[in-house]
Amino acid sequence: MGDKLNKIREINNSVSKRWDTWYKKNMYYHSQILRYYRNNIPRNSSILELGCGAGNLIGNLYSSYGVGVDISDGMIKIAKKKYPKIKFYCEDIESFSVDFKFDYIIISGTIGSVKNIQRLLQNISKMCSSDTRLIINYYNQLWNPILKISESLGMKKPEMIFNWPSIDDIDNFLYIAGYQVIKRDFFLLFPKYFPIVSEASNTLISKLPVIRRFCLEQVVIARLMCPPDNVKDITTSVVITCRDEEGNIEELVKKIPSMGKNTEILFVEGHSKDNTVKKIKEMIKKYPDKDIKFLKQRGIGQGDAFRMGFDNAKGDFVCWLEADLTSPPEEIKLFYDAYALGLGEYVNGTRLVYAMEKDAMPFGNFIINRFFGNLFTVILGQRFTDTLCGFKAISKKNYLKIRKNISYFGDFDPFGDFELIFGAIGHNLKVVEIPVHYVPRIYGEPKAYGKNIISKFKHLFLLLKMAWKAFVKFKLF
């Protein structure tokens, strides 16, 4: 092991003497790596890069606190000079450790030079919290011959490579080291710059099914498989958006289960014409043992109501229920359990798994929901079968992160569903789906798709617009 480390150090020290030359030869490649990481790591995150080389990646990621580690003293010398705000250590990345929990840990182009990948990943876990994201990118095995030829021709810097792990191998290493994979990705079909050809290949062609598997870079984003911090002290808020739901209010109050140390039931009422407001106030008096609160919506629309509720929710974990009772309120406990066990960070309900009662969902709506579930699964890289289910849940901390960066997508979602979904994907949160039962509405009128064909087409157009916006943001980076 010592001989191999010395060999890596020797090769990298040799490369460091001509680093600027090597970097300029493949400047387009390095710019695309940086572009990918900038799209996946928010500004002002704390970042650790293992195998940082001359620091060109971590030094350009706008970190609030950055640490780079490399075995080559020649590379570290360059890095310290170029990026004085980053802390650099000349150490073996397999055994490096500091007493700090990072937001992001990155291993870019280095995993093939690691002797014991499992030991490395286990060691990294000491520097992870439940919120830490680990990002690993490495060469696709299919490019091995091309890279070897490029190196022999002096077109690529020399490297000491022990392994060529596939993306499935990396998945397995992460699993046996106690991590949960969030997303797998492929990018960079054309690593050299040629006008038009490179951009067309890397922004469009490389996203196509099958072809994407031929990209040079394969990426896995993962997190530690562990419960949230201070799980025993979690409090919960259940936000219920309602308009003209007088006949459903008491049933909701009675059936919402107790979750965590305290369960807040927060009604957000949106300009009802029936006695919904009066009924909510009655429930506050009738059930003094329950923590029931009431907000009067100032704006209009479900999205506005959802934001008002989530902004004012006091719980650490916030659930969203629509008040129509088309899904049993008691099933929200399944969402809390999934979060408390560490199975997911954004918990999305799906109505399309269990058999539905007759007339629960019009066939046209079923087709639309199924279509957009499949479409967003392809675009977003995590599984969605039902994007418009009325049951959703997320921690208040992660919700606030999403709201803070809402300008990234624009505040255009009148539903609220896609604001949470896009935000969860943009922050690399682990999405988990919980199947819920779906029954016909007993009281009131459905509101999601409108009452006439024109309203349905308006909503369909808006969904297509959201899909396009997601495609541009998540695929055409």
NORGIPE-V716948 format. One line per field, one symbol per residue. ss: DSSP state (@ for helix, = for strand, . for the rest). psi: psi as a letter, one per 20 degrees, with the letter a starting at -180 (. if undefined). Layout:
ss: ???
psi: ???
This chain:
ss: .@@@@@@@@@@@@@@@..@@@@@@@.@@@@@@@@@@@@@@.....=====.......@@@....======..@@@@@@@@@@....====...........=======..@@@...@@@@@@@@@@@============.@@@@@@@@@@@@..............@@@@@@@@@@..=========.........@@@@@@@.@@@...@@@@..========......@@@..=======...@@@@@@@@@@.......=======......@@@@@@@@@@@....======.....@@@@@@@@@@@....======......@@@@@@@@@@@@.....=====............@@@@@@@@@@@@@@@@@@..........=====@@@@@@@@@.@@@........@@@@@@@@@@....=====.................@@@@@@@@@@@@@@@@@@@@@@...
psi: ghghghggggghhghhhkghggghhlhgghhhgggghhiioqqkqppppplicjjhfhikjlqhoppqpqiohgghggghghmiiqpqpnrphhiqqqmqoqgppqnojhhijpgnhggghhhhhhjqaiipppppqrqphhjggghgggghjjiqqqqophqmprhhgggggggijkrppgqqqprmhniqpppggggggihfhiiqqghhijqgppqpprrpnqrqqlhijpqqpopopqplkgiighhgghiprppbhqopoopopmlqibkggggghghhhhmiiqmprppophbqqhggggggghhipiqhppqppqjikiqphiihhhggggghijhrhoopqpijgqpqqpjgpqhghgggggghggghgggijqppinijqjpqqqqhghghgghhkhihhqmjoighghggghggghjlqppppopqqprqpgqaqqigjrirhggghghgghghghggggggghgl.
